[in-house]
Amino acid sequence: TAVGFGMDPDLQIDIITELDLVNTTLGVTQVSGLHNASKAFLFQDTEREIHAAPHVSEKLIQLFQNRSEFTFLATLQQKASTSGVILSIRELEHSYFELESSGLRDEIRYHYRFRGKMRTEVFPYRLADGQWHRIAVSLSASHLLLHVDCNRIYERVIDPPETNLTPESNLWLGQRNRKHGFFKGVIQDVKIIFIPNGYITQCPNLNRTCPTCSDFLSLVQGIMDLQELLAKMTAKLNYAETRLSQLEDCHCEKTCQVNGLIYRDKDSWVEDDHCRNCTCKSGAVECRRMSCPPLECPPDALPVHVDSQCCKVCRAKCIYGGKVLAEGQRVLTKSCRECRNGVLVKVTETCPPLNCSEKDHVLPENQCCSVCRGHNFCAEGHRCGENSECRNWNTKATCECKNGYLSVQGDPAYCEDIDECAAKMHYCHANTVCVNLPGSYRCDCVAGYVRVDDFSCT
């Protein structure tokens, strides 16, 4: 019914379903209820512990978080002249929400907390009469409504209850705790719904004539927010008008916006990774990789890439069986060894199992663990720059410059644009002007000429 009225399933919790009650649950037995649309259970044995699992309590805590409107619904048949707790949400001895029916005094009691202290609201009503009843307790800020069998029984203003449950809070059905408040009778359709006037889901024929307290407070807050926004917008508009009156004699220039920062025309900066120098040119950002000085390593060292550094540095090399290894490279002997500071150090890592036959095992270059033939080395995070592409081979991955780009100082992981016009590497014929583009070029006609094809004008 709730879903039929546009109810969001994430804004309600079905207690009986969440507690996963079955016929084998100690102290309860599944019986026929008021209707057959949902399960009904007879609570009779005092030796029972019907409470929520940790994941249900966590869900309940999240739903109650900062909520000022919710409705508790239940359909029940309480044994005549008995007393018991229908539902209790509590932390140790403190109740955040507890609904109790006393057949000895013919009262319905609602226990809650306000500013750390216990409060109780008492409603004279005979619920424990052996008959079926539908009960709904709706709270909206400090406004409480009690419906029984779709009749509005009580409406009153109370202290606004606390709804920010602690992580130690738990939910009990048909009892207060392990020893007290045992309910005797049948319970069905126990739900907590977190929408205004949630009782309508139980009694859809009831009219909603007025907004709830929370609705009204939200409207008031919305008006106050709009007034504050209007005041700020008025101040900004006045400031903008003042600025506009001063802009008549200003020169406008195109700027560049990068990562929330604005750079003026011809401003230069270093990118966050400290590997590219960038310049703002007429509103467009042009970046070039920082050039590294020539690196001449001593005979016992090799140039290698180091994390957080743009340029290669010299690191001591290792020699094993006539093979030269750079820092970080590995060789498989009787065990796996890695070159560190010029010394082969034993590596104790275990190789992952392979999902291919032994004839398809391939040993990658400078590694100790085999992979399956056709392995995607690029997917392992092989680093190539924005103008470079990763290329897979049988035993390794390499970087290759894209068409129209050239490696920086012989390192294909970092490539820069080739100026085909300046290098005379173009096919622009007479009556055209070569214009360099990122990774390419174009041939523009000179004034007074029309295009014949991509490279010629007449």
N, C-alpha and C positions, 0 to 999 in steps of 0.2 A: 504493500500500500504506500509506503514511504517513497519508494522509487517512482511509483505511478504519479505522485504529487511533485515530481521534480527533485526528490531528495538525493543529495550527493551521498553515495555509500561510504565515502571516506569520513563523513561527519557523523557516523553512528557506530555503535558497538553492540552486537547481539551477544548478551552475556551467556546465555545457555549454549550457543554455538561455540563461543570462544573458550568456555570452560570444558567443552568436549564431554558433556555428561552422557553416559550410556547406562544400560541396565545393570552393568557390573560395577558401577560406581557405588562404593560403600555408603549406605544410609539413604539412597534414593532409588526409586523404581519408576520406570517409564509406564505411564498410564494414559487413558483417554482424557483429553482436555476439553475445554469449552468448544473447540473446533479442531479439525484435523490438519490445518494448514501448517502447524509447527508442532514440535515435540513438547509434551507436558510431563512433569516428574513429581512423584509423591515423596515428600520429605517426612520421614517418620522416625528413623533411628537416631538417637542422640550421639551414637559413636560415629561421627562423620567429620570430615574436613574438606568442605567444598570451597576452595579458594583458587585464585587465578595463578597461572604459571608466570614466571618472570617476564616472558616476552609479551604476555597480555597486559601485565601491570605497566610495562614500559609504554605500550600503545595507549593505555588509558591515561597515563601521566602526560603524554604528548598532546592528547586531545583536550585535556583540562587546562593545558598551559595558557595562561592569560585569557581564559574564556570567562565571560560574565553571564552567558546564557546557555542553559542546557535543560533537558527534560528527562526525568526518569519515568519509564513506562513498565507496567507489569499487568498480567492477568493471573488472578489467583483465587483459590478456594481454601480459606483457612478454617481449620477445625474449630468448632464452636467453643467459646470460653477459654481459648488458649492464647498465650502471648509468645511473640517471637520477632526476630529481626528479619525483614525481607531482604535487604541488601545493606552491606556496610563497606565503605572505603575508608581505611584507617591506617595509621602508623602507630604500632604498639598500642597505647591506651588512648590515643587521640583520634577522634572521628572527623574526617573531612566531609563525609556524607553518610548518613545512616537513617534508614526508614524502619520504624518499629511499629508493630500493631499489638496493642494490649487488649486482649479479650476480657481481662479482669476488670479494667476501668473503662472499657469501650472508648479507647483513644488511639489516634494515630500520632506518632511522635517523630519529629524530624530533628536530628542532632547534627550540628555543624560547628565550625570554628570561625571565630571573628577576632582578629588581632591576637592570635595565639591563645585565646580563651574559649572554652566550650559554651555553646548556646543550644537551647532546646525550644522548639515551637511545638505546642500541644494542640491537637485538633480533636475535639470530642466527636467521635464517629465509631459506629459498631461495624468493624470490618470482619471480625471473627465470628461469623454466624453460620458457617457451613455452606454458604451460597457463593456462586461465582461473582467476582467483581473485577472491573478494569479500573486501575488506579494510575493517575498521571500527576507528577509533581514537577511544575515548571518554575524555573528561577531565571530572573532577568535583573541583574544588579541587585537591588534591595527589594525587588518585587517578587512575591511568591504566590503561585496559583495551585490549588489542589482540586483536581477533578476526580470523581468517582462515578463510574458508569456513564461517562460523558456529561455529567452534571457538575457545574461549578459549585463546589461545596464551600471552599474558603478562599479568600483573597486578602492578603495583608502585606504590610511593609515590615521588613526585618533588617537586621544588620547584614550588610553584604558579606556572604560567606567567602572564605579563602578557597581558591581553586588551584593554586600552584602547589601541586602535590610533591612531596619529597620522594627521592628514589627508593626509600624503604617502604613506601605505601603499598598496600595490597587490597584486593577486592575479595569479599566473602559473600556467598549467596546462601540465604536461609539460616544464617547464624552470625553472631557478632565476632566470635573468635573460636578457638578450639574447645572452649568449655561453656560458653554462655550464649543466651539468646536464640536457642534452637527453635526454628519455625516448624510447625506441624500442619501439613496440608499440601495442596498441589500448586505448583508454580508453572507459568507458561508465558511466552512472549516478553521476556525481560530485556529491556533495551535502555541505553542512554543515548540521547540524540542532541547534537550540539548546533541547533538552529533556533531562532526565535519562535515562540508559540509551538513547540514541538508536539504538544498534545493533539494538534490537528491531524497528525499521522495516525493516531489511535481513533480519533473521532472526526472524520473528514466533513461531517455535516455541520459542525460548529462554525459560526461566523467569526472572523477576526475583524473586530470593529476598530481597534485602536493600536497604535504602535507600542511596542514594548519600551521599558525604561532605557534599555541599551540602544534601541532604535532612535529614541529621542536624543539621548546623549551623543550618539554618532552624528545626528543631524546638526546639533548645536556645535559640535567640534568641527564639522565640515564647514559650517558658516564662518566660524572663527578662523579656520585655515584660509578660506577664500578671502576674508577681509585682510588678513596678513599678507597674502600673495598680492592682492590688489594694491596695498600700500607700497610693497616692494617694487611692483611693476610701474607704479606712478613715479616713484623716485628714479628708477632706471630710465623711464621715458624722458623725464625732465633733464637728466644728465645727458642723454643722447641728443636731445634738442640743443643743449648748450654746446656740446661737442660739434654738432653739425654746423652750427653758426660760425665755428672757428676753422672749418675745413675748406673754406672757399679758396684760400691761397695756398693749400697744401699740395704737394706732389705725391701722387699715388705710385707705389711700387709693388710688384708681385713678391709675395713672401712664400716660404716653404714651412709646412707644419709636419714635424716628425716626432712621433711618440709624445704628443701633447705639448711639445715645445715649438715655438715659432722663430724661424730664422729669417733675417732680412736678406735682400738680394746681395749676392757676393759674399755672404757669411760662410765661413768654413768651420768644420768640427770633425771630431773623431768619433766613429760609431761606437756603440756600447761594447762590442767585442774587441775594440782597439786594433782592428785589422784593416779598416778602410778609412781613407780621408774623403770627406764629403763636402760639396759646395752647393749653395743655392744659386741657381742661374735662371733668372726671369721666371720664378715660380716652379722650376723643375729641379729635382735633386740629382746631382751627378756624383757618383762615388767611384773611387779607384782604390784598389788594394795598396796598402802601405808597402813601399819598396824596402826590401831587406838588403843590408850591406853584404858584399861578398864574404862567404864563410870559408876560411881556410883552416881545416882541422889538422892537428898533428898526426903523424903516421899511425899512432895507436888509438885514434878516435874516428868516429863517423858522425855526419850531421843527421839529427833526428828531430821530429816534431815533439814538443812538450806542451801539455795542457796549459791553457791560459796564456800562451805566448804565440805571437804571430809568426816569428821567424824561427828557423831551425837553430838548434844549438849543438855544440860538439859534446858527444858522450863517448866514454871509453868503449871500444869494441872488443869482441871475444873471437877467438879462433879455435875451431874444433875440427880435427880431421881435414885440415886444409880449407874449410868453409868459414867465411867471415860473417859474423853475426853482429848486428847493431843492437843498441840498447832496447830491451823489451822483446826481441825476437827469441824464438825457442827452437830447440833441437831435440829429437827423440833418440836417445841412446838406450841403455838398459832401463833408464827412467827418463822422465821429462825434465829438461833443464832450460833455464831462461838466463839470458845475458843481463846482468845487473852490475853496473860500475866496473865493467871489464872482467867480471868473474861469472862463470856458469854456475847458477844456483839451482838446487833441486826443487822442483815444483810438485806439491803433493795433491793437486786437484785431480779428482776422478773424472773420467770422460763419460758423457751421457750415452745411454744405449742408442743404437742406430736402428732405424726401421727399414733396412735394406739388406740384401744378401752380401756376403763377404767380398764377392768379386766386384761389387759396386762401391766398395770402400775407397775413398780418396783421401790422402794426407795433404792438407793445405800447406803452402809454403810457410816456413818459420813457425809452425804450430806442432803440437804433440797429439792432438785428438783428431781422429779421422772423421770425415763427414760422408754423406751419401753423394754419389755422382749427381751433378746438376744442382748442388747446393747453392742457395742464393746468398752470396757473401755480402752483396750490397745491403740486404735487409738487416745485417748485423750492425748497421750504423756507420758504415764506411763513409768518412767525411770527405765530401767534395763541395767546392764553392758554388755560388749561384750561377756562374757561367761555365760550370764543369759538370759532366755527367758520369755517373758510376757505371762501369762496364764489368760484367761477370765473366770470369774465365774458369777453367777446370779446377784450379787450385788456389785462386786468389781473386781479388777485385782490384781494379785500377781506375783512376780518374782520367777522363779525356775531355779536352776543351770542345765546346760546342762550335759549330760552323761559324766562322766570322770572328773567333776569339783565339788568342795566343797565350800560352802558358807564361806565368810570371817567373822569370829567372829559372826556367826549366822545370818548374813544379806544376804539373797538369792539374793539381787539386785546386789551384787558384789561377784563373785566366782573366785577361783583360781584352777589351774590344780592339780589333784591328782597324786602324784608320785606312780603309781601302783607298780613299782619295789621296791622302798624303803619300801612301806607299805605292801609288800608281798600280794598284791591284784591282782595277775596275774595267768595265767595258763601255764606258760612256764615250760616244762618238762626238764628232764636231757639232757645234751649235747647242751643246748641252753643258751643264755645270754639275760636277759630282758633289753630292751631299752625303756626309757620313751618317750612318744610323747605328744603334747598338746591334752588333753582330751582322750588319749588312750595310748597304748604301743605296742611293737612288740617283737617277739622272734627271735633273730639272732642265727644261728648255730655257734658253736665254730669251730676253725680251724680243718680241717680234717674230718668234718661231712657234710652230705648232708640232705636237708630238706625232711621230710615225709609229714607234714602238717603245719598249721600256728603255732603250739605249740610244735612240736617234730622234732628231727633230729636223724640220725643214721649214 
